[in-house]
Amino acid sequence: MLHHVELNVSNLTASKQFWSPLLSELGYTLFQSWDKGCSWKSGDTYLVFTQTEEKYQHPPYHRRRTGLNHLAFHATSRKQVDDMTRALEEKGINILYKDRHPFAGGSNYYAVFFEDPDRIKVELVAPDKREE
């Protein structure tokens, strides 16, 4: 089981505004908060967001470089994926692979793909229809 993931972010305020509603919707609760970071917990696993020091801001993050490519979260249902898609669009958050949405991952992979403020790709994936 995964213990935690720590993400260095370029703008902690923007990341908090992006991640807080998403993680709340997925059942995470705010675990810790301090000047340079915060963490969100679900069960025994947590996500940590920390402000990147200025001297490490360049080059900026890109998911195609070595390192983290994306984070994928379980949705409870296809409805939750659809509801989240609408909420993201209302906030002006770009939905990736729009031409293939919600099956951009394949015919049995119902998901929404989008990016956080640092362009970290995020997925919300519904259970296989046979599992719902």
The 8 nearest C-alpha neighbors of each residue, nearest first, counted from 0:
[[1, 2, 44, 43, 3, 42, 45, 4],
 [0, 2, 3, 44, 4, 43, 45, 46],
 [3, 1, 44, 0, 43, 45, 4, 46],
 [4, 2, 45, 44, 46, 1, 5, 47],
 [3, 5, 46, 47, 6, 45, 2, 1],
 [6, 4, 47, 46, 48, 3, 7, 49],
 [7, 5, 48, 47, 8, 49, 4, 46],
 [6, 8, 49, 51, 50, 48, 5, 9],
 [9, 7, 50, 51, 10, 49, 11, 6],
 [8, 10, 51, 50, 11, 56, 117, 7],
 [11, 9, 13, 12, 8, 14, 50, 51],
 [10, 12, 14, 50, 13, 8, 15, 9],
 [11, 13, 15, 14, 10, 16, 17, 50],
 [14, 12, 16, 15, 10, 11, 17, 116],
 [13, 15, 11, 17, 16, 12, 18, 116],
 [14, 16, 12, 18, 17, 13, 19, 11],
 [17, 15, 13, 14, 19, 18, 12, 20],
 [18, 16, 14, 15, 19, 13, 115, 20],
 [17, 19, 21, 15, 20, 22, 14, 16],
 [20, 18, 22, 21, 15, 16, 17, 23],
 [21, 19, 23, 22, 18, 24, 17, 16],
 [22, 20, 24, 18, 23, 19, 25, 17],
 [21, 23, 25, 27, 24, 19, 20, 18],
 [24, 22, 20, 27, 26, 25, 21, 19],
 [25, 23, 21, 22, 26, 20, 27, 19],
 [24, 26, 22, 23, 27, 21, 74, 73],
 [27, 25, 23, 24, 22, 28, 41, 40],
 [28, 26, 41, 40, 23, 22, 39, 25],
 [29, 27, 39, 40, 30, 23, 26, 41],
 [28, 30, 39, 31, 38, 40, 27, 37],
 [29, 31, 39, 38, 40, 28, 32, 37],
 [32, 30, 38, 37, 29, 33, 39, 36],
 [31, 33, 37, 36, 38, 30, 34, 29],
 [32, 34, 36, 35, 37, 31, 38, 49],
 [35, 33, 36, 32, 37, 50, 49, 11],
 [36, 34, 50, 49, 33, 37, 11, 32],
 [37, 35, 49, 33, 48, 34, 32, 50],
 [36, 38, 32, 31, 48, 47, 33, 49],
 [37, 39, 47, 31, 30, 46, 29, 48],
 [40, 38, 29, 30, 46, 28, 45, 27],
 [39, 41, 45, 27, 28, 30, 44, 29],
 [42, 40, 27, 44, 45, 43, 26, 28],
 [41, 43, 44, 40, 45, 27, 26, 28],
 [42, 44, 41, 2, 45, 40, 1, 3],
 [45, 43, 2, 3, 41, 42, 40, 1],
 [44, 46, 40, 3, 39, 41, 38, 47],
 [45, 47, 4, 39, 38, 3, 5, 40],
 [46, 48, 38, 5, 37, 6, 4, 49],
 [49, 47, 6, 36, 37, 7, 5, 38],
 [50, 48, 36, 7, 35, 8, 6, 51],
 [49, 51, 8, 35, 11, 7, 36, 9],
 [52, 50, 7, 8, 9, 49, 53, 55],
 [51, 53, 54, 55, 50, 56, 9, 7],
 [54, 52, 56, 55, 51, 57, 9, 50],
 [53, 55, 52, 56, 57, 51, 58, 59],
 [56, 54, 53, 52, 57, 51, 58, 59],
 [55, 57, 53, 59, 54, 58, 51, 52],
 [58, 56, 59, 55, 54, 60, 53, 9],
 [57, 59, 56, 60, 55, 61, 54, 64],
 [60, 58, 57, 56, 61, 9, 117, 55],
 [61, 59, 62, 58, 117, 118, 64, 57],
 [60, 62, 63, 64, 59, 118, 119, 117],
 [61, 63, 68, 64, 67, 119, 60, 66],
 [64, 62, 61, 68, 65, 66, 67, 60],
 [65, 63, 62, 61, 66, 60, 68, 67],
 [64, 66, 63, 67, 62, 68, 61, 60],
 [67, 65, 64, 68, 62, 63, 61, 60],
 [66, 68, 69, 62, 65, 119, 70, 64],
 [69, 67, 62, 66, 63, 120, 119, 70],
 [70, 68, 120, 121, 119, 67, 71, 62],
 [69, 71, 121, 122, 120, 72, 68, 119],
 [72, 70, 122, 121, 123, 69, 73, 124],
 [73, 71, 123, 122, 124, 74, 70, 121],
 [74, 72, 124, 123, 125, 75, 71, 126],
 [75, 73, 125, 124, 76, 123, 79, 72],
 [74, 76, 125, 79, 73, 126, 77, 78],
 [77, 75, 125, 78, 79, 74, 126, 80],
 [76, 78, 80, 125, 79, 81, 109, 75],
 [77, 79, 81, 76, 80, 82, 75, 125],
 [78, 80, 82, 76, 77, 81, 83, 74],
 [81, 79, 77, 83, 78, 82, 84, 110],
 [82, 80, 78, 84, 79, 83, 77, 85],
 [83, 81, 79, 85, 84, 80, 78, 86],
 [82, 84, 86, 80, 85, 81, 79, 87],
 [85, 83, 81, 87, 82, 86, 80, 88],
 [84, 86, 88, 82, 83, 87, 89, 81],
 [87, 85, 83, 89, 84, 88, 82, 90],
 [88, 86, 92, 84, 90, 89, 85, 83],
 [87, 89, 91, 85, 90, 92, 86, 84],
 [90, 88, 86, 87, 91, 85, 92, 84],
 [91, 89, 87, 88, 92, 86, 85, 93],
 [92, 90, 88, 89, 93, 87, 86, 94],
 [93, 91, 87, 88, 90, 94, 113, 114],
 [92, 94, 113, 95, 91, 88, 114, 87],
 [95, 93, 113, 97, 112, 92, 96, 111],
 [94, 96, 113, 112, 97, 93, 114, 111],
 [95, 97, 98, 99, 100, 103, 94, 112],
 [98, 96, 100, 95, 99, 94, 101, 103],
 [97, 99, 96, 100, 103, 95, 101, 102],
 [100, 98, 103, 97, 96, 102, 101, 104],
 [101, 99, 97, 102, 103, 98, 96, 111],
 [100, 102, 110, 109, 103, 111, 99, 97],
 [103, 101, 100, 109, 105, 104, 106, 99],
 [104, 102, 99, 100, 105, 101, 96, 110],
 [103, 105, 108, 102, 106, 109, 110, 107],
 [106, 104, 108, 102, 103, 107, 109, 99],
 [105, 107, 102, 108, 104, 109, 103, 101],
 [108, 106, 105, 109, 127, 102, 128, 104],
 [109, 107, 105, 104, 106, 102, 110, 127],
 [110, 108, 102, 101, 125, 124, 107, 77],
 [111, 109, 124, 101, 123, 125, 108, 80],
 [110, 112, 123, 122, 101, 80, 84, 113],
 [111, 113, 122, 95, 121, 94, 110, 123],
 [114, 112, 94, 95, 121, 120, 93, 122],
 [115, 113, 120, 118, 119, 121, 116, 93],
 [114, 116, 118, 119, 117, 120, 17, 113],
 [117, 115, 118, 14, 13, 114, 17, 119],
 [118, 116, 115, 119, 60, 9, 8, 114],
 [119, 117, 114, 115, 116, 120, 61, 62],
 [120, 118, 114, 115, 117, 69, 62, 121],
 [119, 121, 114, 69, 113, 118, 70, 115],
 [120, 122, 70, 113, 69, 114, 71, 112],
 [123, 121, 71, 112, 111, 72, 124, 70],
 [122, 124, 72, 110, 111, 74, 71, 73],
 [125, 123, 110, 73, 74, 109, 122, 72],
 [126, 124, 74, 76, 77, 109, 110, 75],
 [125, 127, 130, 128, 131, 76, 124, 74],
 [126, 128, 130, 129, 107, 125, 131, 108],
 [129, 127, 131, 130, 126, 107, 125, 77],
 [128, 130, 127, 131, 126, 107, 125, 76],
 [129, 131, 127, 128, 126, 125, 76, 75],
 [130, 128, 129, 126, 127, 76, 75, 125]]
